[in-house]
Amino acid sequence: MMTGTYYSASAEQQLSEAQRVLDTHVTSSATGRCVECDMLGPCWMRENAVVIFSRTIRLPTRQPGASQPELINARRIPVARFPLAS
Ligand SMILES: [Zn+2]
């Protein structure tokens, strides 16, 4: 059940979940182990969260319209015309 909701989570939910893991799965400087799961840190959950985090962070910086300037121009022309017709 939990894994099902995890995979259907939005990028924003994944990001906050990854953030939560990064906050809780902290490698103790005293023992060198993860304070949450007691594995030698950084544990796989933290590593996994780092991957999700960096992957999700990169998504909003992609601008699909930027590589298609024709598409933006094509959208402008009808918008400029139709308000006069209606
Ligand atoms: Zn951990």
PDB file of the backbone (N, CA, C, O) and the ligand in Angstrom, with CONECT records:
HET     ZN  A 101       1
ATOM      1  N   MET A   1       0.841  -1.205   0.000  1.00  0.00           N
ATOM      2  CA  MET A   1       0.000   0.000   0.000  1.00  0.00           C
ATOM      3  C   MET A   1       0.875   1.254   0.000  1.00  0.00           C
ATOM      4  O   MET A   1       0.662   2.178  -0.785  1.00  0.00           O
ATOM      5  N   MET A   2       1.856   1.266   0.890  1.00  0.00           N
ATOM      6  CA  MET A   2       2.708   2.445   1.012  1.00  0.00           C
ATOM      7  C   MET A   2       3.562   2.652  -0.240  1.00  0.00           C
ATOM      8  O   MET A   2       3.755   3.782  -0.690  1.00  0.00           O
ATOM      9  N   THR A   3       4.077   1.533  -0.805  1.00  0.00           N
ATOM     10  CA  THR A   3       4.913   1.658  -1.993  1.00  0.00           C
ATOM     11  C   THR A   3       4.071   2.103  -3.177  1.00  0.00           C
ATOM     12  O   THR A   3       4.564   2.813  -4.054  1.00  0.00           O
ATOM     13  N   GLY A   4       2.790   1.691  -3.215  1.00  0.00           N
ATOM     14  CA  GLY A   4       1.899   2.085  -4.295  1.00  0.00           C
ATOM     15  C   GLY A   4       1.684   3.576  -4.323  1.00  0.00           C
ATOM     16  O   GLY A   4       1.741   4.198  -5.383  1.00  0.00           O
ATOM     17  N   THR A   5       1.438   4.151  -3.166  1.00  0.00           N
ATOM     18  CA  THR A   5       1.230   5.594  -3.109  1.00  0.00           C
ATOM     19  C   THR A   5       2.526   6.333  -3.407  1.00  0.00           C
ATOM     20  O   THR A   5       2.513   7.444  -3.938  1.00  0.00           O
ATOM     21  N   TYR A   6       3.649   5.702  -3.059  1.00  0.00           N
ATOM     22  CA  TYR A   6       4.934   6.344  -3.296  1.00  0.00           C
ATOM     23  C   TYR A   6       5.171   6.529  -4.787  1.00  0.00           C
ATOM     24  O   TYR A   6       5.595   7.598  -5.228  1.00  0.00           O
ATOM     25  N   TYR A   7       4.894   5.474  -5.570  1.00  0.00           N
ATOM     26  CA  TYR A   7       5.187   5.535  -6.995  1.00  0.00           C
ATOM     27  C   TYR A   7       4.212   6.434  -7.751  1.00  0.00           C
ATOM     28  O   TYR A   7       4.543   6.956  -8.815  1.00  0.00           O
ATOM     29  N   SER A   8       3.001   6.617  -7.195  1.00  0.00           N
ATOM     30  CA  SER A   8       2.034   7.479  -7.867  1.00  0.00           C
ATOM     31  C   SER A   8       2.128   8.923  -7.368  1.00  0.00           C
ATOM     32  O   SER A   8       1.349   9.786  -7.774  1.00  0.00           O
ATOM     33  N   ALA A   9       3.076   9.162  -6.500  1.00  0.00           N
ATOM     34  CA  ALA A   9       3.224  10.496  -5.929  1.00  0.00           C
ATOM     35  C   ALA A   9       3.681  11.497  -6.979  1.00  0.00           C
ATOM     36  O   ALA A   9       4.425  11.157  -7.899  1.00  0.00           O
ATOM     37  N   SER A  10       3.236  12.706  -6.831  1.00  0.00           N
ATOM     38  CA  SER A  10       3.667  13.760  -7.729  1.00  0.00           C
ATOM     39  C   SER A  10       5.120  14.119  -7.438  1.00  0.00           C
ATOM     40  O   SER A  10       5.682  13.717  -6.418  1.00  0.00           O
ATOM     41  N   ALA A  11       5.710  14.871  -8.339  1.00  0.00           N
ATOM     42  CA  ALA A  11       7.101  15.289  -8.154  1.00  0.00           C
ATOM     43  C   ALA A  11       7.258  16.075  -6.864  1.00  0.00           C
ATOM     44  O   ALA A  11       8.274  15.978  -6.177  1.00  0.00           O
ATOM     45  N   GLU A  12       6.232  16.855  -6.548  1.00  0.00           N
ATOM     46  CA  GLU A  12       6.294  17.671  -5.339  1.00  0.00           C
ATOM     47  C   GLU A  12       6.271  16.807  -4.084  1.00  0.00           C
ATOM     48  O   GLU A  12       6.980  17.067  -3.111  1.00  0.00           O
ATOM     49  N   GLN A  13       5.414  15.747  -4.136  1.00  0.00           N
ATOM     50  CA  GLN A  13       5.332  14.827  -3.003  1.00  0.00           C
ATOM     51  C   GLN A  13       6.629  14.043  -2.852  1.00  0.00           C
ATOM     52  O   GLN A  13       7.107  13.820  -1.740  1.00  0.00           O
ATOM     53  N   GLN A  14       7.195  13.625  -3.993  1.00  0.00           N
ATOM     54  CA  GLN A  14       8.465  12.906  -3.968  1.00  0.00           C
ATOM     55  C   GLN A  14       9.560  13.771  -3.363  1.00  0.00           C
ATOM     56  O   GLN A  14      10.414  13.303  -2.610  1.00  0.00           O
ATOM     57  N   LEU A  15       9.502  15.040  -3.715  1.00  0.00           N
ATOM     58  CA  LEU A  15      10.511  15.973  -3.233  1.00  0.00           C
ATOM     59  C   LEU A  15      10.415  16.148  -1.721  1.00  0.00           C
ATOM     60  O   LEU A  15      11.432  16.141  -1.028  1.00  0.00           O
ATOM     61  N   SER A  16       9.198  16.304  -1.210  1.00  0.00           N
ATOM     62  CA  SER A  16       9.026  16.488   0.227  1.00  0.00           C
ATOM     63  C   SER A  16       9.358  15.196   0.979  1.00  0.00           C
ATOM     64  O   SER A  16       9.865  15.235   2.101  1.00  0.00           O
ATOM     65  N   GLU A  17       9.066  14.044   0.346  1.00  0.00           N
ATOM     66  CA  GLU A  17       9.429  12.762   0.946  1.00  0.00           C
ATOM     67  C   GLU A  17      10.946  12.607   0.983  1.00  0.00           C
ATOM     68  O   GLU A  17      11.510  12.159   1.982  1.00  0.00           O
ATOM     69  N   ALA A  18      11.595  12.978  -0.105  1.00  0.00           N
ATOM     70  CA  ALA A  18      13.054  12.917  -0.162  1.00  0.00           C
ATOM     71  C   ALA A  18      13.663  13.861   0.874  1.00  0.00           C
ATOM     72  O   ALA A  18      14.660  13.546   1.524  1.00  0.00           O
ATOM     73  N   GLN A  19      13.030  15.029   1.004  1.00  0.00           N
ATOM     74  CA  GLN A  19      13.500  16.007   1.986  1.00  0.00           C
ATOM     75  C   GLN A  19      13.387  15.450   3.403  1.00  0.00           C
ATOM     76  O   GLN A  19      14.262  15.664   4.243  1.00  0.00           O
ATOM     77  N   ARG A  20      12.269  14.717   3.653  1.00  0.00           N
ATOM     78  CA  ARG A  20      12.033  14.131   4.964  1.00  0.00           C
ATOM     79  C   ARG A  20      13.094  13.076   5.281  1.00  0.00           C
ATOM     80  O   ARG A  20      13.584  12.981   6.406  1.00  0.00           O
ATOM     81  N   VAL A  21      13.436  12.281   4.252  1.00  0.00           N
ATOM     82  CA  VAL A  21      14.465  11.249   4.425  1.00  0.00           C
ATOM     83  C   VAL A  21      15.811  11.900   4.713  1.00  0.00           C
ATOM     84  O   VAL A  21      16.561  11.452   5.580  1.00  0.00           O
ATOM     85  N   LEU A  22      16.102  12.964   3.971  1.00  0.00           N
ATOM     86  CA  LEU A  22      17.374  13.665   4.170  1.00  0.00           C
ATOM     87  C   LEU A  22      17.451  14.268   5.568  1.00  0.00           C
ATOM     88  O   LEU A  22      18.526  14.354   6.162  1.00  0.00           O
ATOM     89  N   ASP A  23      16.295  14.685   6.087  1.00  0.00           N
ATOM     90  CA  ASP A  23      16.254  15.289   7.416  1.00  0.00           C
ATOM     91  C   ASP A  23      16.410  14.254   8.520  1.00  0.00           C
ATOM     92  O   ASP A  23      17.034  14.520   9.547  1.00  0.00           O
ATOM     93  N   THR A  24      15.833  13.060   8.303  1.00  0.00           N
ATOM     94  CA  THR A  24      15.828  12.050   9.365  1.00  0.00           C
ATOM     95  C   THR A  24      17.004  11.078   9.254  1.00  0.00           C
ATOM     96  O   THR A  24      17.554  10.651  10.269  1.00  0.00           O
ATOM     97  N   HIS A  25      17.388  10.730   8.029  1.00  0.00           N
ATOM     98  CA  HIS A  25      18.487   9.780   7.843  1.00  0.00           C
ATOM     99  C   HIS A  25      19.804  10.540   7.795  1.00  0.00           C
ATOM    100  O   HIS A  25      20.386  10.778   6.736  1.00  0.00           O
ATOM    101  N   VAL A  26      20.236  10.900   8.971  1.00  0.00           N
ATOM    102  CA  VAL A  26      21.454  11.688   9.106  1.00  0.00           C
ATOM    103  C   VAL A  26      22.565  10.783   9.624  1.00  0.00           C
ATOM    104  O   VAL A  26      22.381  10.048  10.595  1.00  0.00           O
ATOM    105  N   THR A  27      23.707  10.845   8.970  1.00  0.00           N
ATOM    106  CA  THR A  27      24.840  10.050   9.431  1.00  0.00           C
ATOM    107  C   THR A  27      25.452  10.715  10.667  1.00  0.00           C
ATOM    108  O   THR A  27      25.866  11.874  10.633  1.00  0.00           O
ATOM    109  N   SER A  28      25.494   9.955  11.745  1.00  0.00           N
ATOM    110  CA  SER A  28      26.053  10.482  12.983  1.00  0.00           C
ATOM    111  C   SER A  28      27.556  10.636  12.854  1.00  0.00           C
ATOM    112  O   SER A  28      28.248   9.707  12.437  1.00  0.00           O
ATOM    113  N   SER A  29      28.058  11.798  13.207  1.00  0.00           N
ATOM    114  CA  SER A  29      29.493  12.034  13.127  1.00  0.00           C
ATOM    115  C   SER A  29      30.230  11.278  14.233  1.00  0.00           C
ATOM    116  O   SER A  29      31.436  11.051  14.144  1.00  0.00           O
ATOM    117  N   ALA A  30      29.489  10.890  15.277  1.00  0.00           N
ATOM    118  CA  ALA A  30      30.088  10.170  16.401  1.00  0.00           C
ATOM    119  C   ALA A  30      30.304   8.693  16.079  1.00  0.00           C
ATOM    120  O   ALA A  30      31.362   8.131  16.366  1.00  0.00           O
ATOM    121  N   THR A  31      29.266   8.059  15.465  1.00  0.00           N
ATOM    122  CA  THR A  31      29.322   6.617  15.211  1.00  0.00           C
ATOM    123  C   THR A  31      29.536   6.284  13.736  1.00  0.00           C
ATOM    124  O   THR A  31      29.919   5.161  13.411  1.00  0.00           O
ATOM    125  N   GLY A  32      29.291   7.251  12.831  1.00  0.00           N
ATOM    126  CA  GLY A  32      29.398   6.998  11.399  1.00  0.00           C
ATOM    127  C   GLY A  32      28.226   6.206  10.874  1.00  0.00           C
ATOM    128  O   GLY A  32      28.256   5.726   9.741  1.00  0.00           O
ATOM    129  N   ARG A  33      27.171   6.059  11.701  1.00  0.00           N
ATOM    130  CA  ARG A  33      25.989   5.308  11.298  1.00  0.00           C
ATOM    131  C   ARG A  33      24.795   6.239  11.149  1.00  0.00           C
ATOM    132  O   ARG A  33      24.739   7.308  11.756  1.00  0.00           O
ATOM    133  N   CYS A  34      23.827   5.803  10.317  1.00  0.00           N
ATOM    134  CA  CYS A  34      22.592   6.543  10.159  1.00  0.00           C
ATOM    135  C   CYS A  34      21.822   6.505  11.470  1.00  0.00           C
ATOM    136  O   CYS A  34      21.622   5.433  12.041  1.00  0.00           O
ATOM    137  N   VAL A  35      21.391   7.656  11.949  1.00  0.00           N
ATOM    138  CA  VAL A  35      20.687   7.721  13.230  1.00  0.00           C
ATOM    139  C   VAL A  35      19.297   7.110  13.122  1.00  0.00           C
ATOM    140  O   VAL A  35      18.705   6.744  14.137  1.00  0.00           O
ATOM    141  N   GLU A  36      18.762   6.994  11.891  1.00  0.00           N
ATOM    142  CA  GLU A  36      17.401   6.480  11.700  1.00  0.00           C
ATOM    143  C   GLU A  36      17.398   4.963  11.563  1.00  0.00           C
ATOM    144  O   GLU A  36      16.626   4.296  12.252  1.00  0.00           O
ATOM    145  N   CYS A  37      18.231   4.398  10.699  1.00  0.00           N
ATOM    146  CA  CYS A  37      18.186   2.945  10.464  1.00  0.00           C
ATOM    147  C   CYS A  37      19.451   2.233  10.930  1.00  0.00           C
ATOM    148  O   CYS A  37      19.583   1.029  10.714  1.00  0.00           O
ATOM    149  N   ASP A  38      20.371   2.933  11.554  1.00  0.00           N
ATOM    150  CA  ASP A  38      21.544   2.342  12.195  1.00  0.00           C
ATOM    151  C   ASP A  38      22.445   1.582  11.212  1.00  0.00           C
ATOM    152  O   ASP A  38      23.144   0.643  11.594  1.00  0.00           O
ATOM    153  N   MET A  39      22.417   2.005   9.940  1.00  0.00           N
ATOM    154  CA  MET A  39      23.348   1.426   8.972  1.00  0.00           C
ATOM    155  C   MET A  39      24.550   2.348   8.871  1.00  0.00           C
ATOM    156  O   MET A  39      24.474   3.532   9.199  1.00  0.00           O
ATOM    157  N   LEU A  40      25.675   1.778   8.403  1.00  0.00           N
ATOM    158  CA  LEU A  40      26.835   2.624   8.178  1.00  0.00           C
ATOM    159  C   LEU A  40      26.480   3.671   7.123  1.00  0.00           C
ATOM    160  O   LEU A  40      26.120   3.337   5.994  1.00  0.00           O
ATOM    161  N   GLY A  41      26.587   4.928   7.507  1.00  0.00           N
ATOM    162  CA  GLY A  41      26.110   5.991   6.636  1.00  0.00           C
ATOM    163  C   GLY A  41      27.094   6.410   5.580  1.00  0.00           C
ATOM    164  O   GLY A  41      28.280   6.101   5.688  1.00  0.00           O
ATOM    165  N   PRO A  42      26.634   7.114   4.547  1.00  0.00           N
ATOM    166  CA  PRO A  42      25.209   7.377   4.298  1.00  0.00           C
ATOM    167  C   PRO A  42      24.470   6.120   3.841  1.00  0.00           C
ATOM    168  O   PRO A  42      24.942   5.401   2.960  1.00  0.00           O
ATOM    169  N   CYS A  43      23.322   5.864   4.440  1.00  0.00           N
ATOM    170  CA  CYS A  43      22.565   4.645   4.157  1.00  0.00           C
ATOM    171  C   CYS A  43      21.917   4.730   2.778  1.00  0.00           C
ATOM    172  O   CYS A  43      21.882   5.800   2.172  1.00  0.00           O
ATOM    173  N   TRP A  44      21.408   3.610   2.285  1.00  0.00           N
ATOM    174  CA  TRP A  44      20.847   3.555   0.925  1.00  0.00           C
ATOM    175  C   TRP A  44      19.608   4.423   0.803  1.00  0.00           C
ATOM    176  O   TRP A  44      19.309   4.942  -0.273  1.00  0.00           O
ATOM    177  N   MET A  45      18.877   4.583   1.922  1.00  0.00           N
ATOM    178  CA  MET A  45      17.675   5.430   1.850  1.00  0.00           C
ATOM    179  C   MET A  45      18.050   6.880   1.625  1.00  0.00           C
ATOM    180  O   MET A  45      17.375   7.610   0.899  1.00  0.00           O
ATOM    181  N   ARG A  46      19.144   7.284   2.266  1.00  0.00           N
ATOM    182  CA  ARG A  46      19.615   8.654   2.071  1.00  0.00           C
ATOM    183  C   ARG A  46      20.150   8.840   0.649  1.00  0.00           C
ATOM    184  O   ARG A  46      19.867   9.837  -0.014  1.00  0.00           O
ATOM    185  N   GLU A  47      20.933   7.849   0.201  1.00  0.00           N
ATOM    186  CA  GLU A  47      21.472   7.895  -1.170  1.00  0.00           C
ATOM    187  C   GLU A  47      20.339   7.985  -2.186  1.00  0.00           C
ATOM    188  O   GLU A  47      20.402   8.743  -3.154  1.00  0.00           O
ATOM    189  N   ASN A  48      19.295   7.184  -1.935  1.00  0.00           N
ATOM    190  CA  ASN A  48      18.124   7.164  -2.809  1.00  0.00           C
ATOM    191  C   ASN A  48      17.428   8.528  -2.819  1.00  0.00           C
ATOM    192  O   ASN A  48      17.017   9.025  -3.868  1.00  0.00           O
ATOM    193  N   ALA A  49      17.308   9.116  -1.637  1.00  0.00           N
ATOM    194  CA  ALA A  49      16.658  10.418  -1.513  1.00  0.00           C
ATOM    195  C   ALA A  49      17.463  11.500  -2.230  1.00  0.00           C
ATOM    196  O   ALA A  49      16.897  12.419  -2.822  1.00  0.00           O
ATOM    197  N   VAL A  50      18.770  11.382  -2.172  1.00  0.00           N
ATOM    198  CA  VAL A  50      19.639  12.349  -2.854  1.00  0.00           C
ATOM    199  C   VAL A  50      19.412  12.283  -4.363  1.00  0.00           C
ATOM    200  O   VAL A  50      19.368  13.308  -5.043  1.00  0.00           O
ATOM    201  N   VAL A  51      19.268  11.036  -4.884  1.00  0.00           N
ATOM    202  CA  VAL A  51      19.016  10.837  -6.315  1.00  0.00           C
ATOM    203  C   VAL A  51      17.678  11.449  -6.701  1.00  0.00           C
ATOM    204  O   VAL A  51      17.586  12.178  -7.689  1.00  0.00           O
ATOM    205  N   ILE A  52      16.629  11.151  -5.916  1.00  0.00           N
ATOM    206  CA  ILE A  52      15.290  11.700  -6.176  1.00  0.00           C
ATOM    207  C   ILE A  52      15.334  13.221  -6.108  1.00  0.00           C
ATOM    208  O   ILE A  52      14.768  13.916  -6.951  1.00  0.00           O
ATOM    209  N   PHE A  53      16.009  13.711  -5.101  1.00  0.00           N
ATOM    210  CA  PHE A  53      16.076  15.149  -4.868  1.00  0.00           C
ATOM    211  C   PHE A  53      16.726  15.868  -6.048  1.00  0.00           C
ATOM    212  O   PHE A  53      16.182  16.846  -6.560  1.00  0.00           O
ATOM    213  N   SER A  54      17.888  15.383  -6.479  1.00  0.00           N
ATOM    214  CA  SER A  54      18.598  16.044  -7.577  1.00  0.00           C
ATOM    215  C   SER A  54      17.840  15.900  -8.887  1.00  0.00           C
ATOM    216  O   SER A  54      17.866  16.795  -9.732  1.00  0.00           O
ATOM    217  N   ARG A  55      17.154  14.746  -9.054  1.00  0.00           N
ATOM    218  CA  ARG A  55      16.387  14.507 -10.278  1.00  0.00           C
ATOM    219  C   ARG A  55      15.161  15.424 -10.334  1.00  0.00           C
ATOM    220  O   ARG A  55      14.832  15.970 -11.387  1.00  0.00           O
ATOM    221  N   THR A  56      14.494  15.585  -9.195  1.00  0.00           N
ATOM    222  CA  THR A  56      13.280  16.391  -9.130  1.00  0.00           C
ATOM    223  C   THR A  56      13.600  17.876  -9.226  1.00  0.00           C
ATOM    224  O   THR A  56      12.850  18.648  -9.823  1.00  0.00           O
ATOM    225  N   ILE A  57      14.713  18.262  -8.638  1.00  0.00           N
ATOM    226  CA  ILE A  57      15.131  19.667  -8.665  1.00  0.00           C
ATOM    227  C   ILE A  57      15.378  20.118 -10.097  1.00  0.00           C
ATOM    228  O   ILE A  57      15.101  21.263 -10.454  1.00  0.00           O
ATOM    229  N   ARG A  58      15.902  19.208 -10.913  1.00  0.00           N
ATOM    230  CA  ARG A  58      16.256  19.549 -12.290  1.00  0.00           C
ATOM    231  C   ARG A  58      15.035  19.762 -13.174  1.00  0.00           C
ATOM    232  O   ARG A  58      15.105  20.512 -14.147  1.00  0.00           O
ATOM    233  N   LEU A  59      13.915  19.113 -12.853  1.00  0.00           N
ATOM    234  CA  LEU A  59      12.733  19.141 -13.714  1.00  0.00           C
ATOM    235  C   LEU A  59      12.180  20.546 -13.980  1.00  0.00           C
ATOM    236  O   LEU A  59      11.949  20.891 -15.139  1.00  0.00           O
ATOM    237  N   PRO A  60      11.960  21.370 -12.945  1.00  0.00           N
ATOM    238  CA  PRO A  60      11.349  22.683 -13.218  1.00  0.00           C
ATOM    239  C   PRO A  60      12.229  23.603 -14.054  1.00  0.00           C
ATOM    240  O   PRO A  60      11.728  24.545 -14.668  1.00  0.00           O
ATOM    241  N   THR A  61      13.532  23.345 -14.087  1.00  0.00           N
ATOM    242  CA  THR A  61      14.431  24.223 -14.842  1.00  0.00           C
ATOM    243  C   THR A  61      14.327  23.964 -16.341  1.00  0.00           C
ATOM    244  O   THR A  61      14.745  24.792 -17.151  1.00  0.00           O
ATOM    245  N   ARG A  62      13.763  22.805 -16.708  1.00  0.00           N
ATOM    246  CA  ARG A  62      13.553  22.506 -18.123  1.00  0.00           C
ATOM    247  C   ARG A  62      12.388  23.332 -18.653  1.00  0.00           C
ATOM    248  O   ARG A  62      11.309  23.336 -18.059  1.00  0.00           O
ATOM    249  N   GLN A  63      12.594  24.017 -19.746  1.00  0.00           N
ATOM    250  CA  GLN A  63      11.521  24.802 -20.334  1.00  0.00           C
ATOM    251  C   GLN A  63      11.206  24.256 -21.714  1.00  0.00           C
ATOM    252  O   GLN A  63      11.926  24.527 -22.675  1.00  0.00           O
ATOM    253  N   PRO A  64      10.122  23.480 -21.814  1.00  0.00           N
ATOM    254  CA  PRO A  64       9.771  22.830 -23.092  1.00  0.00           C
ATOM    255  C   PRO A  64       9.550  23.839 -24.207  1.00  0.00           C
ATOM    256  O   PRO A  64       9.861  23.550 -25.363  1.00  0.00           O
ATOM    257  N   GLY A  65       9.024  25.010 -23.892  1.00  0.00           N
ATOM    258  CA  GLY A  65       8.712  26.000 -24.915  1.00  0.00           C
ATOM    259  C   GLY A  65       9.949  26.684 -25.464  1.00  0.00           C
ATOM    260  O   GLY A  65       9.928  27.223 -26.571  1.00  0.00           O
ATOM    261  N   ALA A  66      11.027  26.664 -24.693  1.00  0.00           N
ATOM    262  CA  ALA A  66      12.225  27.394 -25.077  1.00  0.00           C
ATOM    263  C   ALA A  66      12.856  26.843 -26.344  1.00  0.00           C
ATOM    264  O   ALA A  66      13.434  27.585 -27.138  1.00  0.00           O
ATOM    265  N   SER A  67      12.739  25.520 -26.529  1.00  0.00           N
ATOM    266  CA  SER A  67      13.329  24.902 -27.709  1.00  0.00           C
ATOM    267  C   SER A  67      12.397  25.004 -28.919  1.00  0.00           C
ATOM    268  O   SER A  67      12.773  24.602 -30.020  1.00  0.00           O
ATOM    269  N   GLN A  68      11.189  25.537 -28.727  1.00  0.00           N
ATOM    270  CA  GLN A  68      10.224  25.656 -29.818  1.00  0.00           C
ATOM    271  C   GLN A  68       9.692  27.089 -29.913  1.00  0.00           C
ATOM    272  O   GLN A  68       8.545  27.352 -29.552  1.00  0.00           O
ATOM    273  N   PRO A  69      10.523  28.012 -30.397  1.00  0.00           N
ATOM    274  CA  PRO A  69      10.089  29.418 -30.476  1.00  0.00           C
ATOM    275  C   PRO A  69       8.926  29.617 -31.430  1.00  0.00           C
ATOM    276  O   PRO A  69       8.144  30.554 -31.265  1.00  0.00           O
ATOM    277  N   GLU A  70       8.798  28.737 -32.442  1.00  0.00           N
ATOM    278  CA  GLU A  70       7.697  28.844 -33.407  1.00  0.00           C
ATOM    279  C   GLU A  70       6.351  28.665 -32.712  1.00  0.00           C
ATOM    280  O   GLU A  70       5.360  29.313 -33.049  1.00  0.00           O
ATOM    281  N   LEU A  71       6.352  27.754 -31.719  1.00  0.00           N
ATOM    282  CA  LEU A  71       5.125  27.437 -31.001  1.00  0.00           C
ATOM    283  C   LEU A  71       4.609  28.659 -30.232  1.00  0.00           C
ATOM    284  O   LEU A  71       3.406  28.910 -30.173  1.00  0.00           O
ATOM    285  N   ILE A  72       5.538  29.405 -29.649  1.00  0.00           N
ATOM    286  CA  ILE A  72       5.153  30.583 -28.872  1.00  0.00           C
ATOM    287  C   ILE A  72       4.602  31.675 -29.797  1.00  0.00           C
ATOM    288  O   ILE A  72       3.612  32.331 -29.474  1.00  0.00           O
ATOM    289  N   ASN A  73       5.256  31.862 -30.952  1.00  0.00           N
ATOM    290  CA  ASN A  73       4.806  32.860 -31.924  1.00  0.00           C
ATOM    291  C   ASN A  73       3.441  32.498 -32.505  1.00  0.00           C
ATOM    292  O   ASN A  73       2.589  33.366 -32.696  1.00  0.00           O
ATOM    293  N   ALA A  74       3.239  31.209 -32.784  1.00  0.00           N
ATOM    294  CA  ALA A  74       1.985  30.731 -33.360  1.00  0.00           C
ATOM    295  C   ALA A  74       0.825  30.969 -32.392  1.00  0.00           C
ATOM    296  O   ALA A  74      -0.306  31.212 -32.811  1.00  0.00           O
ATOM    297  N   ARG A  75       1.126  30.894 -31.078  1.00  0.00           N
ATOM    298  CA  ARG A  75       0.077  31.084 -30.089  1.00  0.00           C
ATOM    299  C   ARG A  75      -0.304  32.568 -29.970  1.00  0.00           C
ATOM    300  O   ARG A  75      -1.436  32.899 -29.615  1.00  0.00           O
ATOM    301  N   ARG A  76       0.639  33.440 -30.266  1.00  0.00           N
ATOM    302  CA  ARG A  76       0.392  34.875 -30.084  1.00  0.00           C
ATOM    303  C   ARG A  76      -0.560  35.437 -31.138  1.00  0.00           C
ATOM    304  O   ARG A  76      -1.401  36.285 -30.840  1.00  0.00           O
ATOM    305  N   ILE A  77      -0.420  34.958 -32.360  1.00  0.00           N
ATOM    306  CA  ILE A  77      -1.183  35.521 -33.478  1.00  0.00           C
ATOM    307  C   ILE A  77      -2.715  35.424 -33.271  1.00  0.00           C
ATOM    308  O   ILE A  77      -3.409  36.432 -33.404  1.00  0.00           O
ATOM    309  N   PRO A  78      -3.249  34.224 -32.949  1.00  0.00           N
ATOM    310  CA  PRO A  78      -4.710  34.139 -32.753  1.00  0.00           C
ATOM    311  C   PRO A  78      -5.196  34.967 -31.553  1.00  0.00           C
ATOM    312  O   PRO A  78      -6.292  35.527 -31.583  1.00  0.00           O
ATOM    313  N   VAL A  79      -4.383  35.038 -30.513  1.00  0.00           N
ATOM    314  CA  VAL A  79      -4.771  35.787 -29.317  1.00  0.00           C
ATOM    315  C   VAL A  79      -4.931  37.270 -29.646  1.00  0.00           C
ATOM    316  O   VAL A  79      -5.816  37.940 -29.113  1.00  0.00           O
ATOM    317  N   ALA A  80      -4.071  37.776 -30.525  1.00  0.00           N
ATOM    318  CA  ALA A  80      -4.136  39.183 -30.903  1.00  0.00           C
ATOM    319  C   ALA A  80      -5.353  39.481 -31.786  1.00  0.00           C
ATOM    320  O   ALA A  80      -5.868  40.599 -31.794  1.00  0.00           O
ATOM    321  N   ARG A  81      -5.802  38.466 -32.525  1.00  0.00           N
ATOM    322  CA  ARG A  81      -6.898  38.702 -33.489  1.00  0.00           C
ATOM    323  C   ARG A  81      -8.289  38.533 -32.879  1.00  0.00           C
ATOM    324  O   ARG A  81      -9.181  39.352 -33.096  1.00  0.00           O
ATOM    325  N   PHE A  82      -8.455  37.440 -32.101  1.00  0.00           N
ATOM    326  CA  PHE A  82      -9.808  37.051 -31.711  1.00  0.00           C
ATOM    327  C   PHE A  82     -10.549  38.016 -30.789  1.00  0.00           C
ATOM    328  O   PHE A  82     -11.775  38.095 -30.869  1.00  0.00           O
ATOM    329  N   PRO A  83      -9.857  38.757 -29.914  1.00  0.00           N
ATOM    330  CA  PRO A  83     -10.630  39.687 -29.061  1.00  0.00           C
ATOM    331  C   PRO A  83     -11.430  40.700 -29.885  1.00  0.00           C
ATOM    332  O   PRO A  83     -12.494  41.129 -29.439  1.00  0.00           O
ATOM    333  N   LEU A  84     -10.954  41.098 -31.072  1.00  0.00           N
ATOM    334  CA  LEU A  84     -11.670  42.049 -31.921  1.00  0.00           C
ATOM    335  C   LEU A  84     -12.927  41.417 -32.526  1.00  0.00           C
ATOM    336  O   LEU A  84     -13.964  42.067 -32.667  1.00  0.00           O
ATOM    337  N   ALA A  85     -12.803  40.099 -32.888  1.00  0.00           N
ATOM    338  CA  ALA A  85     -13.916  39.397 -33.511  1.00  0.00           C
ATOM    339  C   ALA A  85     -15.057  39.153 -32.520  1.00  0.00           C
ATOM    340  O   ALA A  85     -16.225  39.183 -32.906  1.00  0.00           O
ATOM    341  N   SER A  86     -14.736  38.915 -31.272  1.00  0.00           N
ATOM    342  CA  SER A  86     -15.767  38.599 -30.290  1.00  0.00           C
ATOM    343  C   SER A  86     -16.222  39.888 -29.610  1.00  0.00           C
ATOM    344  O   SER A  86     -17.093  39.854 -28.741  1.00  0.00           O
TER     345      SER A  86
HETATM  346 ZN    ZN A 101      19.011   5.696   7.162  1.00  0.00          ZN2+
END
